[in-house]
Amino acid sequence: MADEIPVLTRSLTLGPLDAAERDVLARIPGLLPGVGSGVGSGVGSGVGSGREAGPDSDAGRAARQGTTPDATVVLDGTTVRLGPAAAEAVLGLLGRLASGAAVTLSEQDRWLNTSQAARLAGVSNTYLRQLADRGEIPVTYRGTHRRIHPDDVSAWVRRREQHVNEHDGAGGPPT
């Protein structure tokens, strides 16, 4: 749905790193003297220093050329070459950590208000609010406003359909 409401749900703060770890990151071409990959206006770290990669860094040259530097990650013997968006995010994170900054990463999850959830479930707003009040659909409050996760609405719809299917031919409506 185009009008879903993003709500920050989880975050993790990293850094600042000690000098030895910053020295290791400083050996990565393009991370210092600036931070970030220099591509785009942000990398989703949640914290920005207002500085970008220097014009003579690998990232600065890549930004002028409209490309992202190659970023290959090796973890426990598995090698993965990151795509442009992931490379930009990882290089931005590492650049900020290398500069001595603490960085907070936040994960966004989409939540619905009761009207949006009712449309998704195919029920009235009043009925959906009653379901939430009875605890049949989990609800989170942001102030006085109910927020409902789309997965919870979909799970309720599946349970309802399963209940209806189980009672088809049983002689009566579902309870």
N, C-alpha and C positions, 0 to 999 in steps of 0.2 A: 504494500500500500504506500502510496506516495506521501501520505500525511502521517506516517508513523512518527512517534516521538522518541528521539534518541535520549537515553539516560545513561550517564556514566555509572557502571556497576562495580568495576574492580580496578584497582590501581596498584602499582608497585614502584617504589622509589629505589633507584640505584645510585651509588656513588655518594660523595665524591670518592674517587679511587685514590689509593696511596701512590706515592711517587714512583715506585717500581712498576706498578701496573700502567701508569701514565707513560712511562718511558717505553714500555713495550708497544703501546698504541702509537706513540710518536714515530715509530719506525714504519708505519703504514703510509705509503705515499698518498698525498692528497688530503689527509685528515687535518694536519696543522699547516699553517698558522691559524686557519679559521675552523669553524665547526660546520657540520653538515656536508652534504654532497655538493651544495651550490646549485642543485637542480630544484626548481619550484620554490615555494615560499615557506614550506614547513615539512617536517618529516613525521609528524604525529607523536612526537616525544612528550608533548604536553608542556615542555619548558623550552624557551628559546632565549638565546643570549643576544640576538640582534646582530650577530656577526655571521658572515658566510665564508666559505672557503676562499682563500686568496686567489687572485687572478692568475698567478703562476703555478698554482697547485694543479695536480691531475684533475681534481674535481672541478676547479675553475675552468680549465681548458675544456673539459667535457661539457660544462654548462654552456659555454660559448658555441660549441659544436652541436648542442641539442642532444647529446648522448649521456648515458650514465656509465661511469667507470665499471669495469668488470669486477664483480664481487663473487668469489668462490669461497664457500665455507666447508671446512673439513671438521667433522665432529665424530669422534670414536671410529675413525677409519672410513666414514661415509663422506663422499665429496659431492657437494651440490653447488651448481652455479645459479646464483640468485637472478631473478628477473629485475627489470629496471625499477619497479616500485619497491620491491623488497631491498634491493641494493641501496636505493636512496635512503630508506628508513634505517638500515643497519649502519651505513656510513655516517648518517647524521647522528645516530645514537653514539657510535664510537667516537666521532669527532667531539661531541659535547663532553663525553667522559674523559677524553684525552686532554681537553682544556681545563679539567678540574671541576667541572660543573656536576651537581647532582641532578639526576634526570628522573622524572616521574612518567611512567608509561600507564596509560589508561585504556581499558577495553570498553568499547561501547556496545550496548545491546539495545535492541529496539523494543519499545514498550508501547502499548496502545491505551488510549483513554477508553471509557466505557462505550461511547458511541461507536468508535472504530472496532472495538471487540465485538459489539453486538452485530455490526454489519458482517464481520468475518464469520460469526457463528450463525447468522441468518435468523436472529431473534430480535425482539424489541429491546430498547435500551432499559426499560423497566425490568423486564425479565432477566436480563444479564446482571443488572445490579442486585436483584434478588439472589441469583446464583452465587454471586461474589459474597454477599452478606451471609449466605448459608454455608460458605466454604466449599462449594462445589467447583468453583474456579478460583485458584489462588489469586490474591490481589495484593499489591504493594501500594502504600500510600505515600505520596509526595505532598506533604502538607495535608490538606483535606481532599486532595484529588486522587482518585483510584487510578492505578496503572496496572495493566494486565499484559503478561507476556503472550505473544502470538502462539507459541508452542502450547501454552496451557489452554488456550481457546481451541486449538486444533485437537488436543487430547480430549477435551470435553465433547467436542463434536463426534470424534471416533467412538467414545464410550456411549454416547446417546444413540448413534447409528447401530452399534453392536447390540445395545439393549433392545432397540426396536426390532432388529433382525431376529433376535432370540425369541421375541414374543409374537412375531408374525405367525398367524395360524393358531395361536394359543387361545383365541377366543376373546381377547380383550385388549384394551389399550395398555401401553406401558405405564407403570406406576412411577 
